[in-house]
């Protein structure tokens, strides 16, 4: 090629500009289990170098240029300078930007900083093992320009999860940052920055609020087998069943309303069925006692004293294996 290129112009053939991307998760504002989304407050940082952004500090009498809000986008548009504009791929609704700054240095280095809050889709949620589930959360940021213009790279020292996220139910156990190549809506490959973190639930609430009362109800159903007053056993079994129904209504607000059964649902249903069977068994035993079959009743009752806990433990084991 023999044509002349104007001084300061952009190269006709060049490699894509590497853009370092980092994200700092500062708050988890909500986790909607039914809608499969979660809200976050986070800070995004991007760093890149573009000679077209270089300037003389003597001319402007400034060590750097600071752009707020949409000022940099306007400047880049008027100067016909592409920059790593982005979109959050799994964003739902509007992204509320609290602060946005771009700092440009004389040699052409640029730093983009944005603190935002938004709601993000989480299609990887799976609550089958609730409340012992571990969920995968992700923030996926796509470059608007194809990869021949910009390529994302993780900014490792900036990627982190805050110590106080403001979410009492979940505790983050791991986080990773990676960059992949994905097809955009224009069917051209673009760089995607993936910030992923895993979180599990604090179990103290569920142990003392649900599992312990459930254990007490089941234990009472078993203890009544030690009584030989079969009429009184029917009354206690019926009362215990009503208590279980009331307990189920009480805790229903704490359970996720999903289109499939969770581990917790199965445990509660199993407990309800076992408690109902105990009532049916005691009614039958009482009727047999009234017909004079007391010896046969006592023999069967002696076996049931140990069959009942083993039967319930087997049911819990089957449910656990089914959801493992």
C-alpha positions in Angstrom: 0.0 0.0 0.0 1.4 3.4 -1.0 -1.2 5.9 0.2 -0.4 8.5 2.8 -2.0 8.3 6.2 -2.7 11.6 8.1 -0.7 12.2 11.2 -2.6 11.1 14.4 -5.1 9.0 12.4 -6.1 5.5 13.5 -4.4 2.5 11.9 -6.1 0.9 9.0 -5.1 -2.6 10.2 -4.8 -3.2 14.0 -5.4 -5.8 16.7 -8.4 -5.5 18.9 -8.0 -3.3 22.0 -7.7 -5.3 25.2 -10.1 -4.0 27.9 -9.6 -5.1 31.5 -13.0 -5.5 33.2 -13.6 -5.9 36.9 -16.7 -6.0 39.1 -17.0 -5.5 42.8 -20.3 -6.9 44.3 -21.3 -4.7 47.2 -24.9 -5.6 48.0 -27.4 -8.3 47.3 -30.7 -6.4 47.7 -33.1 -9.2 47.0 -33.4 -12.9 45.9 -36.8 -13.8 44.3 -36.9 -17.6 44.2 -40.2 -17.8 42.2 -39.2 -15.2 39.6 -35.7 -16.5 39.5 -33.9 -13.2 39.7 -31.9 -11.2 42.2 -31.0 -7.6 42.9 -27.5 -6.2 43.3 -25.5 -3.1 43.9 -22.1 -3.3 42.3 -19.2 -1.2 40.9 -17.9 -1.9 37.4 -14.4 -0.8 36.3 -12.9 -1.0 32.8 -9.4 0.0 31.8 -8.1 0.3 28.2 -5.5 2.1 26.1 -6.4 4.0 22.9 -3.9 6.4 21.2 -6.9 8.3 19.8 -7.6 9.4 23.4 -4.2 10.9 23.9 -3.8 14.6 24.5 -1.3 17.2 25.5 -1.6 18.1 29.2 0.2 21.4 28.4 -2.6 22.4 26.0 -5.4 21.9 28.5 -3.4 22.6 31.6 -4.7 19.4 33.2 -3.0 16.1 34.2 -6.1 14.2 33.2 -9.6 14.6 31.8 -12.6 13.7 33.9 -15.9 13.0 32.3 -19.1 12.5 34.3 -22.3 10.7 33.5 -22.9 10.8 29.7 -20.2 13.3 28.9 -17.6 10.8 27.7 -20.1 9.0 25.4 -20.9 12.4 23.9 -17.2 13.2 23.5 -16.4 9.8 21.9 -19.3 10.2 19.5 -18.3 13.7 18.4 -14.7 12.6 18.0 -15.7 9.3 16.2 -13.8 7.3 18.7 -15.2 3.8 19.5 -15.0 2.8 23.1 -16.0 -0.4 24.9 -19.7 0.3 25.4 -21.5 -2.6 27.1 -24.8 -4.1 28.1 -25.6 -6.4 31.0 -26.9 -9.5 29.2 -29.0 -10.9 32.1 -30.3 -7.5 33.2 -34.1 -7.2 33.8 -35.6 -3.8 33.7 -33.6 -0.6 34.1 -30.1 -0.2 35.4 -30.0 2.6 37.9 -26.6 4.3 37.7 -25.6 6.1 40.9 -22.2 7.3 39.7 -20.4 7.1 36.4 -16.9 8.5 35.7 -14.4 8.2 32.9 -10.8 9.4 33.5 -8.6 9.8 30.5 -4.8 10.3 30.9 -2.4 12.1 28.4 -0.9 8.9 27.0 -4.4 7.5 26.0 -5.1 5.3 29.1 -8.8 5.4 30.1 -10.5 4.2 33.3 -14.3 3.7 33.4 -16.0 3.5 36.8 -19.7 3.0 37.4 -21.7 2.1 40.5 -25.1 0.8 39.7 -28.1 -1.2 41.0 -30.3 -3.5 38.9 -32.2 -6.8 38.9 -30.6 -9.7 37.2 -32.1 -12.9 35.8 -30.8 -16.2 37.3 -32.0 -19.1 35.1 -29.6 -21.5 36.8 -31.6 -21.4 40.1 -32.6 -24.9 41.2 -34.4 -25.2 44.6 -35.0 -29.0 44.6 -32.6 -29.4 47.6 -34.1 -26.4 49.5 -33.0 -25.4 52.2 -29.7 -27.3 51.7 -29.4 -25.9 48.2 -26.4 -24.0 46.8 -27.3 -21.5 44.1 -25.3 -20.1 41.2 -25.5 -16.3 40.6 -24.0 -14.5 37.6 -23.6 -11.0 36.2 -22.9 -11.2 32.5 -21.6 -8.1 30.7 -21.4 -8.1 26.9 -19.4 -5.7 24.8 -21.5 -4.0 22.1 -18.6 -4.0 19.6 -17.5 -7.2 17.9 -14.3 -8.9 19.0 -12.3 -7.3 16.2 -12.6 -4.0 18.1 -12.4 -4.9 21.8 -11.6 -8.0 23.8 -12.4 -8.2 27.5 -9.9 -9.4 30.0 -10.5 -10.0 33.8 -9.2 -7.2 36.0 -8.3 -9.7 38.8 -7.4 -7.3 41.5 -10.8 -5.6 41.3 -13.0 -8.6 41.1 -14.3 -9.4 44.6 -17.4 -9.9 46.8 -18.0 -7.5 49.7 -17.9 -8.7 53.3 -21.3 -7.2 54.2 -23.8 -7.8 51.4 -27.0 -7.0 53.4 -28.5 -10.3 52.6 -29.2 -12.3 55.8 -30.4 -15.5 54.3 -27.5 -16.2 52.0 -23.8 -16.5 52.5 -21.4 -16.4 49.5 -18.9 -19.3 49.4 -17.1 -18.8 46.2 -16.7 -16.3 43.3 -15.0 -16.4 39.9 -14.5 -14.1 36.9 -14.0 -15.2 33.4 -14.3 -14.0 29.8 -16.0 -15.9 27.0 -16.9 -15.3 23.4 -20.6 -15.2 22.6 -22.7 -14.4 19.6 -24.5 -11.1 19.8 -27.9 -10.3 18.3 -26.1 -9.4 15.1 -24.7 -12.9 15.0 -21.1 -11.6 15.4 -18.9 -12.8 18.3 -18.5 -10.3 21.2 -16.6 -10.5 24.4 -18.6 -11.4 27.5 -17.3 -10.8 31.0 -18.8 -13.3 33.5 -18.8 -12.6 37.2 -20.2 -15.7 39.0 -20.6 -16.5 42.7 -22.1 -19.4 44.6 -24.1 -18.9 47.8 -25.7 -21.2 50.3 -28.4 -20.5 52.9 -27.9 -19.9 56.6 -29.5 -23.0 58.1 -30.1 -21.8 61.7 -33.5 -20.4 60.9 -34.8 -23.5 59.1 -33.4 -25.8 61.8 -35.1 -24.1 64.7 -38.2 -22.8 62.9 -39.1 -25.8 60.8 -37.1 -29.0 61.4 -37.1 -28.9 65.3 -40.9 -28.4 65.5 -41.4 -31.1 62.9 -39.2 -33.4 64.9 -41.3 -32.7 68.1 -44.6 -33.4 66.3 -43.2 -36.7 64.9 -41.8 -37.6 68.4 -45.1 -37.0 70.0 -46.8 -39.3 67.4 -44.3 -42.0 68.5 -44.5 -41.5 72.3 -48.3 -42.2 72.3 -47.5 -45.8 71.4 -46.2 -46.3 75.0 -49.7 -45.6 76.3 -52.1 -48.5 76.7 -55.2 -46.3 76.9 -56.3 -46.7 73.3 -59.2 -44.3 73.6 -56.8 -41.6 74.8 -54.4 -42.4 72.1 -57.0 -41.7 69.4 -57.6 -38.3 71.0 -53.9 -37.4 71.2 -53.3 -38.6 67.6 -56.2 -36.5 66.3 -54.9 -33.5 68.2 -51.4 -34.0 66.9 -52.7 -34.2 63.3 -54.5 -30.8 63.8 -51.3 -29.3 65.2 -49.4 -30.6 62.1 -51.9 -28.9 59.8 -51.6 -25.6 61.7 -47.8 -25.9 61.6 -48.0 -26.4 57.8 -50.0 -23.3 57.4 -47.6 -21.3 59.6 -44.5 -22.3 57.8 -46.0 -22.1 54.3 -45.0 -18.5 53.9 -41.4 -19.4 54.5 -41.3 -21.9 51.7 -40.7 -21.0 48.0 -43.7 -21.4 45.8 -42.4 -23.3 42.8 -43.7 -25.6 40.1 -41.9 -28.6 41.6 -41.4 -30.2 45.0 -38.4 -29.4 47.1 -36.6 -31.4 49.7 -38.4 -29.5 52.4 -41.8 -30.0 50.8 -41.2 -33.8 50.6 -40.2 -33.9 54.3 -43.3 -32.0 55.4 -45.6 -34.2 53.2 -43.9 -37.3 54.5 -44.5 -36.1 58.1 -48.1 -35.3 57.4 -48.7 -38.8 55.8 -47.1 -40.6 58.7 -49.0 -38.5 61.3 -52.3 -39.3 59.4 -51.4 -43.1 59.4 -50.8 -43.0 63.1 -54.3 -41.6 63.6 -55.8 -44.3 61.3 -53.8 -47.0 63.1 -55.0 -46.0 66.5 -58.6 -45.8 65.5 -58.4 -49.3 64.1 -56.7 -50.5 67.3 -59.4 -48.9 69.4 -62.2 -50.6 67.4 -60.4 -54.0 67.7 -60.1 -53.5 71.5 -63.8 -52.9 71.7 -64.5 -56.2 69.8 -62.5 -58.2 72.4 -59.3 -58.8 70.5 -57.1 -57.2 73.2 -54.3 -59.8 73.1 -53.9 -59.5 69.3 -54.0 -55.7 69.7 -51.3 -55.7 72.3 -49.1 -57.9 70.1 -49.5 -55.7 67.1 -49.0 -52.6 69.2 -45.7 -54.0 70.5 -44.3 -54.3 67.0 -45.6 -50.9 65.9 -43.6 -49.3 68.8 -40.4 -49.9 66.8 -41.8 -50.2 63.3 -43.0 -46.5 63.4 -39.6 -44.8 64.0 -37.9 -47.1 61.5 -40.6 -46.5 58.9 -40.2 -42.7 59.3 -36.4 -42.9 59.2 -36.7 -45.0 56.0 -39.0 -42.4 54.5 -36.6 -39.6 55.3 -33.7 -41.6 53.9 -35.6 -42.2 50.6 -36.5 -38.5 50.3 -32.9 -37.6 51.0 -31.5 -40.0 48.3 -34.1 -38.8 45.8 -33.0 -35.2 46.2 -29.2 -35.9 46.5 
